[in-house]
Amino acid sequence: MDVLTGALDVMARETMLFAAAGLLIGGLDDLAVDLCFLVHRLFHWRTPPLRLESLAAPVVPRPFAVFVAAWDEQAVIGAMLSAAVARFDHPDYRLYVGVYPNDPGTIAAAGAVAATDRRIRIVVGERDGPTTKADCLNTLWHALVRDDAADARATAAVVLHDAEDMVHPAELTVFDALVDARAVVQLPVLPLIRRGSLVSGHYADEFAYAHSVQQPVRALLGAAMPLAGTGCAIATGLLAGIAEERGGAPFDDSSLTEDYELGLHVAARGGIGRFVRVRDPRDGSLVAVRAYFPETLVAATRQKARWMTGIALAGWDRTGWARPRAFADHWMRMRDRRAPLSVLVLAVAYVAVMLWPLALAAHWLGGRADGGDRLADWLLATTTALLGWRLAMRIACTGHAYGWREAGWSLPRFFVGNLVSLVAAPRALHRYWRLLRGAPLVWDKTTHVFPDDAMPAPAAPLPA
C-alpha cells in the first residue's frame, strides 16, 4: 500500500506542477491582454461607440467586389446569394462566386440566383475541386481584374464572405467609409447559436471574447491583424501589389489559413489593419457577419484542427516572427501559436484532477496524513483565481453580445470547448506531419447551414 501511495503521490504532484505552471503562464498571458483592454476602456470611457451615422462616407459610393469561394455548397449558396442582394444597401457592388467544374450542384444553385440579378457573377475555375480556398479566391481575383479592365472600372476593395454567411445590410457602407488605398477593415463575426447545441454555442463564446477584447487590443498595440476570412474588406491596391509579388495571385494557394497569413502580410507591407465595431441606428444591431458554425463534435474538431494546423503549426513555419523590435507583434504571434502546447497542458491538468483524489484516498486508507505542499497549494490557488477571472471575462463578453441567458450557458460550453481542442490537437499534428511529408493541400471544409430564419428583415435606409 505504501508503494502505491508513494507512486500516486509522485504522479499527482508532477502532473499537477506541470499543469499548474502551464496554466499560470497562460493565465497571466490572458490577464495581460484583459488589463490592456480594461485600462484603455477606463481612460476612454467617455468616448461614444462608433455608429453608422457618424461615418463620413464618400459623396459618390465606390464600387466593391464581394468574393464567395464555394465548393460543395449547393445546400446554402442559393439562399446566401438571394439574401445578400436583398440585404446590401450599397448601390455599387458585384458579387463573384467561385465554383469548380466538377461541382454541378453548386453551379446550378448559384446560377439560378445569378440569372435573376446581373450583379452576381459565376466564375468556374479551370481545375476540378477541391483545391484550396485561396486557389478559388485567386480565380475570382483574375475575373475581377478582367472585368475592371473591360469596363474601365476601379473597384475600391474586395470583400470576403463564406457561402453560409448572413451579411449585414450596412457592411458595404461601413467599408466605403473606412477603406482607403492602404487599409484592411475587419468586422466582427457573431456565430449564431443553435438551441441545445453546446458545440455550436462555444464558438459564440470564443468569438465574443476574441472580437470584443483580443482584436481591439491587437489594434491598440499596433500588432498585425489577422483576418477572419469573412466580413473583411481589402483595398484592391494592396491586393494588386501582393499579386505582383506572387506572379499574379494575391492569395497564397499553398496555405491552409490564407486569411490569417494575408493579414500579417498586409501589415508587413505597411498596410493598415482596422477592426471596427459599428452600431446601426436603424435597429441597434452590430454591423457584423452572422453564420452557423459546426454543431457536432466531429465537424467542430475537423474545423479546429484545420485552424490549429494552419496557424499554430504550418503557419509558424511559413510566417515566422515579426520585425526584431516589434514586441507587440511577437507577443500576439506567440499567443496565436500556443494552442498545441495549451492542449498538452490541458490534458495533463485533467489527468492531475483525476490523480489527486486518488492520492488523497490512498493516504486515508493507509491511515497516513497528507503532509501538504506549500508550492502546490500556492499554484492551485493562483491558477484557480486566474481561471475564475477567465470565466468572468467569458461570461461578460458573451452576455454583452448575446444576452445573459447565453452568458450562463458559456460556463458548461467552456468545458465543451476544451474537449473539442483535446480531440482536434492530435488530428492537427497528424495533418501537419502529412504536410511535412508532401501530402497535397485540399479544402477540408465542413457542411454548412444557412440561417434563413435567424435574422430580422433588412433595416430601412438611413434618412438623407
GURO-477207 format. One record per residue (C-alpha): residue in three letters; residue number from 1; x, y, z. Coordinates in nm, 2 decimals, always signed. Layout:
# residues N
NODE resn resi   east  north     up
NODE  Ala  NUM      X      Y      Z
...
END
This chain:
# residues 464
NODE resn resi   east  north     up
NODE  Met    1  +0.00  +0.00  +0.00
NODE  Asp    2  +0.29  +0.24  +0.08
NODE  Val    3  +0.44  +0.18  -0.26
NODE  Leu    4  +0.10  +0.25  -0.43
NODE  Thr    5  +0.05  +0.56  -0.22
NODE  Gly    6  +0.40  +0.68  -0.30
NODE  Ala    7  +0.35  +0.63  -0.67
NODE  Leu    8  +0.02  +0.81  -0.67
NODE  Asp    9  +0.18  +1.10  -0.48
NODE  Val   10  +0.46  +1.13  -0.73
NODE  Met   11  +0.23  +1.11  -1.03
NODE  Ala   12  -0.03  +1.35  -0.88
NODE  Arg   13  +0.24  +1.60  -0.78
NODE  Glu   14  +0.43  +1.60  -1.10
NODE  Thr   15  +0.13  +1.63  -1.33
NODE  Met   16  -0.02  +1.90  -1.11
NODE  Leu   17  +0.30  +2.10  -1.11
NODE  Phe   18  +0.34  +2.07  -1.48
NODE  Ala   19  -0.02  +2.17  -1.55
NODE  Ala   20  -0.02  +2.44  -1.29
NODE  Ala   21  +0.29  +2.60  -1.43
NODE  Gly   22  +0.15  +2.59  -1.78
NODE  Leu   23  -0.19  +2.73  -1.67
NODE  Leu   24  -0.01  +3.00  -1.47
NODE  Ile   25  +0.18  +3.12  -1.77
NODE  Gly   26  -0.12  +3.11  -2.00
NODE  Gly   27  -0.34  +3.27  -1.74
NODE  Leu   28  -0.10  +3.56  -1.69
NODE  Asp   29  -0.08  +3.60  -2.07
NODE  Asp   30  -0.46  +3.62  -2.09
NODE  Leu   31  -0.47  +3.86  -1.79
NODE  Ala   32  -0.22  +4.09  -1.96
NODE  Val   33  -0.45  +4.12  -2.27
NODE  Asp   34  -0.75  +4.18  -2.05
NODE  Leu   35  -0.57  +4.45  -1.85
NODE  Cys   36  -0.47  +4.63  -2.17
NODE  Phe   37  -0.83  +4.63  -2.28
NODE  Leu   38  -0.97  +4.74  -1.94
NODE  Val   39  -0.71  +5.02  -1.89
NODE  His   40  -0.79  +5.15  -2.24
NODE  Arg   41  -1.16  +5.14  -2.17
NODE  Leu   42  -1.10  +5.32  -1.83
NODE  Phe   43  -0.93  +5.61  -2.00
NODE  His   44  -1.17  +5.63  -2.29
NODE  Trp   45  -1.50  +5.55  -2.12
NODE  Arg   46  -1.64  +5.89  -2.23
NODE  Thr   47  -1.57  +5.81  -2.60
NODE  Pro   48  -1.90  +5.71  -2.76
NODE  Pro   49  -1.92  +5.39  -2.95
NODE  Leu   50  -1.88  +5.42  -3.33
NODE  Arg   51  -2.22  +5.45  -3.50
NODE  Leu   52  -2.31  +5.42  -3.87
NODE  Glu   53  -2.44  +5.78  -3.89
NODE  Ser   54  -2.11  +5.92  -3.77
NODE  Leu   55  -1.91  +5.77  -4.05
NODE  Ala   56  -1.80  +6.00  -4.33
NODE  Ala   57  -1.90  +5.80  -4.64
NODE  Pro   58  -1.78  +5.93  -4.99
NODE  Val   59  -2.02  +6.15  -5.17
NODE  Val   60  -2.02  +5.91  -5.46
NODE  Pro   61  -2.03  +5.55  -5.34
NODE  Arg   62  -1.73  +5.35  -5.46
NODE  Pro   63  -1.76  +5.01  -5.63
NODE  Phe   64  -1.69  +4.69  -5.43
NODE  Ala   65  -1.64  +4.32  -5.53
NODE  Val   66  -1.77  +4.06  -5.29
NODE  Phe   67  -1.58  +3.72  -5.32
NODE  Val   68  -1.75  +3.40  -5.22
NODE  Ala   69  -1.55  +3.08  -5.27
NODE  Ala   70  -1.78  +2.78  -5.29
NODE  Trp   71  -1.71  +2.41  -5.30
NODE  Asp   72  -1.99  +2.16  -5.24
NODE  Glu   73  -2.22  +2.44  -5.12
NODE  Gln   74  -2.54  +2.36  -5.31
NODE  Ala   75  -2.73  +2.34  -4.98
NODE  Val   76  -2.66  +2.71  -4.89
NODE  Ile   77  -2.52  +2.91  -5.18
NODE  Gly   78  -2.86  +3.00  -5.34
NODE  Ala   79  -3.01  +3.12  -5.02
NODE  Met   80  -2.69  +3.31  -4.93
NODE  Leu   81  -2.68  +3.49  -5.26
NODE  Ser   82  -3.05  +3.58  -5.25
NODE  Ala   83  -3.03  +3.72  -4.90
NODE  Ala   84  -2.71  +3.91  -4.98
NODE  Val   85  -2.85  +4.10  -5.28
NODE  Ala   86  -3.17  +4.16  -5.09
NODE  Arg   87  -2.99  +4.30  -4.78
NODE  Phe   88  -2.70  +4.50  -4.91
NODE  Asp   89  -2.80  +4.87  -4.91
NODE  His   90  -2.49  +4.98  -5.11
NODE  Pro   91  -2.56  +5.08  -5.47
NODE  Asp   92  -2.24  +4.97  -5.64
NODE  Tyr   93  -2.11  +4.62  -5.59
NODE  Arg   94  -2.06  +4.29  -5.78
NODE  Leu   95  -2.08  +3.95  -5.62
NODE  Tyr   96  -1.83  +3.70  -5.75
NODE  Val   97  -1.89  +3.33  -5.68
NODE  Gly   98  -1.61  +3.09  -5.74
NODE  Val   99  -1.71  +2.73  -5.83
NODE  Tyr  100  -1.55  +2.42  -5.97
NODE  Pro  101  -1.63  +2.24  -6.29
NODE  Asn  102  -1.69  +1.91  -6.11
NODE  Asp  103  -1.94  +2.06  -5.87
NODE  Pro  104  -2.26  +2.08  -6.08
NODE  Gly  105  -2.49  +2.11  -5.78
NODE  Thr  106  -2.33  +2.43  -5.66
NODE  Ile  107  -2.31  +2.57  -6.01
NODE  Ala  108  -2.68  +2.51  -6.06
NODE  Ala  109  -2.78  +2.66  -5.73
NODE  Ala  110  -2.57  +2.97  -5.77
NODE  Gly  111  -2.66  +3.01  -6.14
NODE  Ala  112  -3.03  +3.00  -6.06
NODE  Val  113  -2.99  +3.32  -5.85
NODE  Ala  114  -2.74  +3.48  -6.08
NODE  Ala  115  -3.00  +3.46  -6.36
NODE  Thr  116  -3.22  +3.69  -6.16
NODE  Asp  117  -2.96  +3.96  -6.08
NODE  Arg  118  -2.69  +4.10  -6.30
NODE  Arg  119  -2.46  +4.18  -6.01
NODE  Ile  120  -2.39  +3.82  -5.94
NODE  Arg  121  -2.10  +3.67  -6.15
NODE  Ile  122  -2.04  +3.29  -6.15
NODE  Val  123  -1.68  +3.21  -6.21
NODE  Val  124  -1.59  +2.85  -6.29
NODE  Gly  125  -1.23  +2.75  -6.22
NODE  Glu  126  -1.01  +2.56  -6.46
NODE  Arg  127  -0.93  +2.28  -6.22
NODE  Asp  128  -1.15  +2.03  -6.05
NODE  Gly  129  -1.21  +2.07  -5.68
NODE  Pro  130  -1.14  +2.08  -5.41
NODE  Thr  131  -0.82  +2.27  -5.43
NODE  Thr  132  -0.77  +2.52  -5.16
NODE  Lys  133  -0.99  +2.82  -5.07
NODE  Ala  134  -0.71  +3.05  -5.17
NODE  Asp  135  -0.69  +2.90  -5.51
NODE  Cys  136  -1.06  +2.96  -5.56
NODE  Leu  137  -1.02  +3.32  -5.44
NODE  Asn  138  -0.74  +3.37  -5.70
NODE  Thr  139  -0.97  +3.26  -5.97
NODE  Leu  140  -1.21  +3.53  -5.86
NODE  Trp  141  -0.93  +3.79  -5.85
NODE  His  142  -0.84  +3.71  -6.21
NODE  Ala  143  -1.21  +3.75  -6.31
NODE  Leu  144  -1.23  +4.09  -6.13
NODE  Val  145  -0.91  +4.22  -6.29
NODE  Arg  146  -1.05  +4.12  -6.64
NODE  Asp  147  -1.39  +4.28  -6.57
NODE  Asp  148  -1.24  +4.61  -6.43
NODE  Ala  149  -1.01  +4.64  -6.74
NODE  Ala  150  -1.30  +4.57  -6.98
NODE  Asp  151  -1.53  +4.82  -6.80
NODE  Ala  152  -1.27  +5.08  -6.72
NODE  Arg  153  -1.37  +5.04  -6.36
NODE  Ala  154  -1.16  +5.08  -6.05
NODE  Thr  155  -1.30  +4.85  -5.77
NODE  Ala  156  -1.22  +5.00  -5.43
NODE  Ala  157  -1.19  +4.68  -5.23
NODE  Val  158  -1.25  +4.31  -5.23
NODE  Val  159  -1.49  +4.19  -4.96
NODE  Leu  160  -1.45  +3.83  -4.84
NODE  His  161  -1.75  +3.61  -4.74
NODE  Asp  162  -1.83  +3.25  -4.69
NODE  Ala  163  -2.11  +3.06  -4.86
NODE  Glu  164  -2.31  +3.03  -4.53
NODE  Asp  165  -2.29  +3.40  -4.42
NODE  Met  166  -2.58  +3.62  -4.34
NODE  Val  167  -2.45  +3.97  -4.44
NODE  His  168  -2.54  +4.29  -4.26
NODE  Pro  169  -2.72  +4.55  -4.48
NODE  Ala  170  -2.48  +4.82  -4.38
NODE  Glu  171  -2.15  +4.65  -4.41
NODE  Leu  172  -2.05  +4.78  -4.76
NODE  Thr  173  -2.14  +5.13  -4.63
NODE  Val  174  -1.90  +5.08  -4.34
NODE  Phe  175  -1.63  +4.96  -4.58
NODE  Asp  176  -1.69  +5.25  -4.81
NODE  Ala  177  -1.63  +5.50  -4.53
NODE  Leu  178  -1.32  +5.33  -4.38
NODE  Val  179  -1.13  +5.15  -4.65
NODE  Asp  180  -0.86  +5.35  -4.82
NODE  Ala  181  -0.57  +5.26  -5.06
NODE  Arg  182  -0.36  +5.10  -4.78
NODE  Ala  183  -0.63  +4.97  -4.55
NODE  Val  184  -0.79  +4.64  -4.45
NODE  Val  185  -1.11  +4.66  -4.25
NODE  Gln  186  -1.24  +4.36  -4.04
NODE  Leu  187  -1.59  +4.34  -3.90
NODE  Pro  188  -1.68  +4.12  -3.60
NODE  Val  189  -1.81  +3.77  -3.65
NODE  Leu  190  -2.11  +3.67  -3.45
NODE  Pro  191  -2.17  +3.29  -3.46
NODE  Leu  192  -2.53  +3.20  -3.44
NODE  Ile  193  -2.62  +2.96  -3.16
NODE  Arg  194  -2.84  +2.65  -3.22
NODE  Arg  195  -3.06  +2.60  -2.93
NODE  Gly  196  -2.95  +2.29  -2.73
NODE  Ser  197  -2.61  +2.26  -2.91
NODE  Leu  198  -2.32  +2.33  -2.67
NODE  Val  199  -2.07  +2.27  -2.95
NODE  Ser  200  -2.23  +2.54  -3.17
NODE  Gly  201  -2.25  +2.77  -2.87
NODE  His  202  -1.89  +2.75  -2.77
NODE  Tyr  203  -1.79  +2.93  -3.10
NODE  Ala  204  -2.01  +3.22  -2.99
NODE  Asp  205  -1.82  +3.24  -2.66
NODE  Glu  206  -1.48  +3.23  -2.83
NODE  Phe  207  -1.56  +3.49  -3.09
NODE  Ala  208  -1.74  +3.71  -2.84
NODE  Tyr  209  -1.41  +3.74  -2.65
NODE  Ala  210  -1.18  +3.75  -2.95
NODE  His  211  -1.38  +4.02  -3.13
NODE  Ser  212  -1.46  +4.22  -2.82
NODE  Val  213  -1.12  +4.21  -2.64
NODE  Gln  214  -0.84  +4.04  -2.82
NODE  Gln  215  -0.87  +4.20  -3.17
NODE  Pro  216  -0.92  +4.55  -3.03
NODE  Val  217  -0.61  +4.50  -2.81
NODE  Arg  218  -0.41  +4.40  -3.12
NODE  Ala  219  -0.52  +4.71  -3.30
NODE  Leu  220  -0.44  +4.92  -2.98
NODE  Leu  221  -0.09  +4.78  -2.96
NODE  Gly  222  -0.02  +4.82  -3.33
NODE  Ala  223  +0.02  +4.45  -3.39
NODE  Ala  224  -0.06  +4.29  -3.72
NODE  Met  225  -0.43  +4.20  -3.75
NODE  Pro  226  -0.51  +3.85  -3.89
NODE  Leu  227  -0.82  +3.84  -4.10
NODE  Ala  228  -1.12  +3.62  -4.01
NODE  Gly  229  -1.17  +3.52  -4.38
NODE  Thr  230  -1.51  +3.67  -4.38
NODE  Gly  231  -1.66  +4.01  -4.32
NODE  Cys  232  -1.34  +4.18  -4.42
NODE  Ala  233  -1.26  +4.43  -4.70
NODE  Ile  234  -0.91  +4.46  -4.85
NODE  Ala  235  -0.81  +4.75  -5.07
NODE  Thr  236  -0.76  +4.64  -5.43
NODE  Gly  237  -0.43  +4.84  -5.44
NODE  Leu  238  -0.30  +4.62  -5.16
NODE  Leu  239  -0.41  +4.30  -5.33
NODE  Ala  240  -0.26  +4.41  -5.66
NODE  Gly  241  +0.07  +4.48  -5.50
NODE  Ile  242  +0.07  +4.14  -5.34
NODE  Ala  243  -0.04  +3.98  -5.66
NODE  Glu  244  +0.26  +4.14  -5.84
NODE  Glu  245  +0.49  +3.99  -5.58
NODE  Arg  246  +0.34  +3.64  -5.63
NODE  Gly  247  +0.31  +3.62  -6.00
NODE  Gly  248  -0.04  +3.75  -6.03
NODE  Ala  249  -0.22  +3.57  -5.75
NODE  Pro  250  -0.27  +3.76  -5.42
NODE  Phe  251  -0.40  +3.47  -5.21
NODE  Asp  252  -0.14  +3.21  -5.12
NODE  Asp  253  -0.28  +2.88  -5.25
NODE  Ser  254  -0.02  +2.68  -5.05
NODE  Ser  255  -0.18  +2.79  -4.72
NODE  Leu  256  -0.45  +2.63  -4.51
NODE  Thr  257  -0.53  +2.96  -4.35
NODE  Glu  258  -0.48  +3.22  -4.62
NODE  Asp  259  -0.69  +3.48  -4.44
NODE  Tyr  260  -0.47  +3.47  -4.13
NODE  Glu  261  -0.15  +3.49  -4.33
NODE  Leu  262  -0.28  +3.76  -4.56
NODE  Gly  263  -0.35  +3.99  -4.26
NODE  Leu  264  +0.01  +3.95  -4.14
NODE  His  265  +0.15  +4.01  -4.49
NODE  Val  266  -0.06  +4.32  -4.54
NODE  Ala  267  +0.09  +4.47  -4.22
NODE  Ala  268  +0.44  +4.37  -4.33
NODE  Arg  269  +0.39  +4.57  -4.65
NODE  Gly  270  +0.28  +4.88  -4.45
NODE  Gly  271  -0.09  +4.83  -4.48
NODE  Ile  272  -0.32  +4.95  -4.20
NODE  Gly  273  -0.55  +4.69  -4.03
NODE  Arg  274  -0.87  +4.83  -3.88
NODE  Phe  275  -1.10  +4.62  -3.66
NODE  Val  276  -1.43  +4.81  -3.63
NODE  Arg  277  -1.74  +4.77  -3.42
NODE  Val  278  -2.02  +4.98  -3.56
NODE  Arg  279  -2.38  +5.01  -3.45
NODE  Asp  280  -2.66  +5.06  -3.70
NODE  Pro  281  -2.91  +5.32  -3.56
NODE  Arg  282  -3.20  +5.18  -3.76
NODE  Asp  283  -3.23  +4.87  -3.54
NODE  Gly  284  -2.94  +4.89  -3.29
NODE  Ser  285  -2.77  +4.59  -3.44
NODE  Leu  286  -2.40  +4.54  -3.46
NODE  Val  287  -2.26  +4.55  -3.82
NODE  Ala  288  -2.12  +4.20  -3.82
NODE  Val  289  -2.12  +3.87  -4.00
NODE  Arg  290  -2.36  +3.61  -3.87
NODE  Ala  291  -2.34  +3.24  -3.95
NODE  Tyr  292  -2.39  +2.90  -3.81
NODE  Phe  293  -2.08  +2.72  -3.71
NODE  Pro  294  -2.04  +2.34  -3.67
NODE  Glu  295  -2.28  +2.19  -3.42
NODE  Thr  296  -2.14  +1.84  -3.39
NODE  Leu  297  -1.82  +1.73  -3.21
NODE  Val  298  -1.68  +1.56  -3.53
NODE  Ala  299  -1.74  +1.87  -3.75
NODE  Ala  300  -1.60  +2.11  -3.49
NODE  Thr  301  -1.28  +1.91  -3.43
NODE  Arg  302  -1.22  +1.90  -3.81
NODE  Gln  303  -1.25  +2.28  -3.83
NODE  Lys  304  -1.04  +2.34  -3.52
NODE  Ala  305  -0.78  +2.10  -3.64
NODE  Arg  306  -0.75  +2.29  -3.97
NODE  Trp  307  -0.72  +2.62  -3.78
NODE  Met  308  -0.46  +2.48  -3.55
NODE  Thr  309  -0.26  +2.33  -3.83
NODE  Gly  310  -0.27  +2.64  -4.04
NODE  Ile  311  -0.20  +2.90  -3.77
NODE  Ala  312  +0.00  +2.73  -3.49
NODE  Leu  313  +0.20  +2.47  -3.69
NODE  Ala  314  +0.23  +2.52  -4.06
NODE  Gly  315  +0.17  +2.89  -4.02
NODE  Trp  316  +0.46  +2.92  -3.78
NODE  Asp  317  +0.69  +2.77  -4.05
NODE  Arg  318  +0.55  +3.00  -4.32
NODE  Thr  319  +0.53  +3.34  -4.15
NODE  Gly  320  +0.80  +3.32  -3.88
NODE  Trp  321  +0.82  +3.62  -3.65
NODE  Ala  322  +0.78  +3.99  -3.69
NODE  Arg  323  +1.05  +4.26  -3.71
NODE  Pro  324  +1.31  +4.24  -3.43
NODE  Arg  325  +1.17  +4.51  -3.21
NODE  Ala  326  +0.80  +4.47  -3.29
NODE  Phe  327  +0.73  +4.34  -2.94
NODE  Ala  328  +0.35  +4.36  -2.96
NODE  Asp  329  +0.36  +4.16  -3.28
NODE  His  330  +0.59  +3.90  -3.13
NODE  Trp  331  +0.35  +3.87  -2.83
NODE  Met  332  +0.04  +3.83  -3.04
NODE  Arg  333  +0.20  +3.57  -3.27
NODE  Met  334  +0.31  +3.38  -2.97
NODE  Arg  335  -0.05  +3.38  -2.85
NODE  Asp  336  -0.16  +3.26  -3.19
NODE  Arg  337  +0.08  +2.97  -3.18
NODE  Arg  338  +0.04  +2.85  -2.82
NODE  Ala  339  -0.27  +2.63  -2.90
NODE  Pro  340  -0.09  +2.29  -2.92
NODE  Leu  341  +0.11  +2.35  -2.60
NODE  Ser  342  -0.21  +2.47  -2.43
NODE  Val  343  -0.38  +2.15  -2.52
NODE  Leu  344  -0.10  +1.94  -2.38
NODE  Val  345  -0.12  +2.14  -2.06
NODE  Leu  346  -0.49  +2.10  -2.05
NODE  Ala  347  -0.47  +1.72  -2.10
NODE  Val  348  -0.21  +1.69  -1.82
NODE  Ala  349  -0.44  +1.91  -1.60
NODE  Tyr  350  -0.73  +1.67  -1.64
NODE  Val  351  -0.50  +1.38  -1.56
NODE  Ala  352  -0.39  +1.56  -1.24
NODE  Val  353  -0.75  +1.63  -1.14
NODE  Met  354  -0.82  +1.26  -1.16
NODE  Leu  355  -0.50  +1.15  -0.98
NODE  Trp  356  -0.52  +1.40  -0.69
NODE  Pro  357  -0.83  +1.25  -0.52
NODE  Leu  358  -0.69  +0.90  -0.57
NODE  Ala  359  -0.37  +1.00  -0.39
NODE  Leu  360  -0.58  +1.15  -0.11
NODE  Ala  361  -0.79  +0.84  -0.08
NODE  Ala  362  -0.47  +0.62  -0.07
NODE  His  363  -0.35  +0.83  +0.22
NODE  Trp  364  -0.68  +0.80  +0.40
NODE  Leu  365  -0.70  +0.42  +0.36
NODE  Gly  366  -0.34  +0.38  +0.47
NODE  Gly  367  -0.41  +0.59  +0.78
NODE  Arg  368  -0.14  +0.85  +0.69
NODE  Ala  369  -0.20  +1.22  +0.67
NODE  Asp  370  -0.10  +1.41  +0.36
NODE  Gly  371  +0.18  +1.65  +0.46
NODE  Gly  372  +0.07  +1.91  +0.20
NODE  Asp  373  +0.29  +2.11  -0.03
NODE  Arg  374  +0.31  +2.49  +0.00
NODE  Leu  375  +0.42  +2.54  -0.36
NODE  Ala  376  +0.14  +2.32  -0.49
NODE  Asp  377  -0.11  +2.50  -0.27
NODE  Trp  378  +0.01  +2.84  -0.40
NODE  Leu  379  -0.01  +2.73  -0.76
NODE  Leu  380  -0.35  +2.58  -0.71
NODE  Ala  381  -0.49  +2.90  -0.55
NODE  Thr  382  -0.33  +3.12  -0.81
NODE  Thr  383  -0.44  +2.92  -1.12
NODE  Thr  384  -0.79  +2.89  -0.97
NODE  Ala  385  -0.81  +3.26  -0.93
NODE  Leu  386  -0.69  +3.31  -1.29
NODE  Leu  387  -0.95  +3.06  -1.41
NODE  Gly  388  -1.22  +3.25  -1.23
NODE  Trp  389  -1.11  +3.57  -1.40
NODE  Arg  390  -1.11  +3.40  -1.74
NODE  Leu  391  -1.46  +3.26  -1.69
NODE  Ala  392  -1.58  +3.60  -1.57
NODE  Met  393  -1.44  +3.77  -1.88
NODE  Arg  394  -1.60  +3.50  -2.09
NODE  Ile  395  -1.94  +3.55  -1.92
NODE  Ala  396  -1.92  +3.93  -1.96
NODE  Cys  397  -1.83  +3.91  -2.33
NODE  Thr  398  -2.09  +3.65  -2.42
NODE  Gly  399  -2.35  +3.84  -2.21
NODE  His  400  -2.27  +4.17  -2.40
NODE  Ala  401  -2.30  +4.00  -2.74
NODE  Tyr  402  -2.59  +3.76  -2.68
NODE  Gly  403  -2.76  +3.84  -2.35
NODE  Trp  404  -2.73  +3.69  -2.01
NODE  Arg  405  -2.91  +3.37  -2.08
NODE  Glu  406  -2.63  +3.27  -2.32
NODE  Ala  407  -2.38  +3.41  -2.07
NODE  Gly  408  -2.49  +3.14  -1.82
NODE  Trp  409  -2.45  +2.87  -2.08
NODE  Ser  410  -2.10  +2.98  -2.15
NODE  Leu  411  -1.98  +2.80  -1.84
NODE  Pro  412  -2.07  +2.45  -1.95
NODE  Arg  413  -1.96  +2.54  -2.30
NODE  Phe  414  -1.62  +2.62  -2.17
NODE  Phe  415  -1.56  +2.25  -2.09
NODE  Val  416  -1.71  +2.15  -2.43
NODE  Gly  417  -1.46  +2.38  -2.60
NODE  Asn  418  -1.18  +2.22  -2.40
NODE  Leu  419  -1.30  +1.88  -2.53
NODE  Val  420  -1.31  +2.00  -2.89
NODE  Ser  421  -0.95  +2.12  -2.86
NODE  Leu  422  -0.83  +1.80  -2.70
NODE  Val  423  -0.97  +1.59  -2.98
NODE  Ala  424  -0.86  +1.84  -3.25
NODE  Ala  425  -0.49  +1.86  -3.14
NODE  Pro  426  -0.39  +1.50  -3.24
NODE  Arg  427  -0.57  +1.55  -3.58
NODE  Ala  428  -0.38  +1.87  -3.63
NODE  Leu  429  -0.05  +1.71  -3.55
NODE  His  430  -0.12  +1.42  -3.79
NODE  Arg  431  -0.22  +1.66  -4.06
NODE  Tyr  432  +0.09  +1.87  -4.01
NODE  Trp  433  +0.31  +1.56  -4.02
NODE  Arg  434  +0.15  +1.46  -4.35
NODE  Leu  435  +0.21  +1.81  -4.49
NODE  Leu  436  +0.57  +1.79  -4.40
NODE  Arg  437  +0.59  +1.46  -4.59
NODE  Gly  438  +0.44  +1.62  -4.90
NODE  Ala  439  +0.07  +1.54  -4.88
NODE  Pro  440  -0.14  +1.77  -5.11
NODE  Leu  441  -0.34  +2.06  -4.97
NODE  Val  442  -0.71  +2.02  -5.00
NODE  Trp  443  -1.01  +2.22  -4.88
NODE  Asp  444  -1.11  +2.04  -4.56
NODE  Lys  445  -1.44  +2.22  -4.52
NODE  Thr  446  -1.75  +2.14  -4.31
NODE  Thr  447  -2.11  +2.11  -4.40
NODE  His  448  -2.29  +2.44  -4.38
NODE  Val  449  -2.64  +2.55  -4.29
NODE  Phe  450  -2.78  +2.89  -4.39
NODE  Pro  451  -2.96  +3.09  -4.12
NODE  Asp  452  -3.26  +3.17  -4.33
NODE  Asp  453  -3.49  +3.23  -4.03
NODE  Ala  454  -3.23  +3.36  -3.79
NODE  Met  455  -3.21  +3.73  -3.88
NODE  Pro  456  -3.46  +4.01  -3.89
NODE  Ala  457  -3.56  +4.17  -4.22
NODE  Pro  458  -3.32  +4.43  -4.37
NODE  Ala  459  -3.32  +4.76  -4.20
NODE  Ala  460  -3.48  +5.06  -4.36
NODE  Pro  461  -3.25  +5.30  -4.55
NODE  Leu  462  -3.09  +5.58  -4.35
NODE  Pro  463  -3.27  +5.92  -4.39
NODE  Ala  464  -3.10  +6.16  -4.63
END
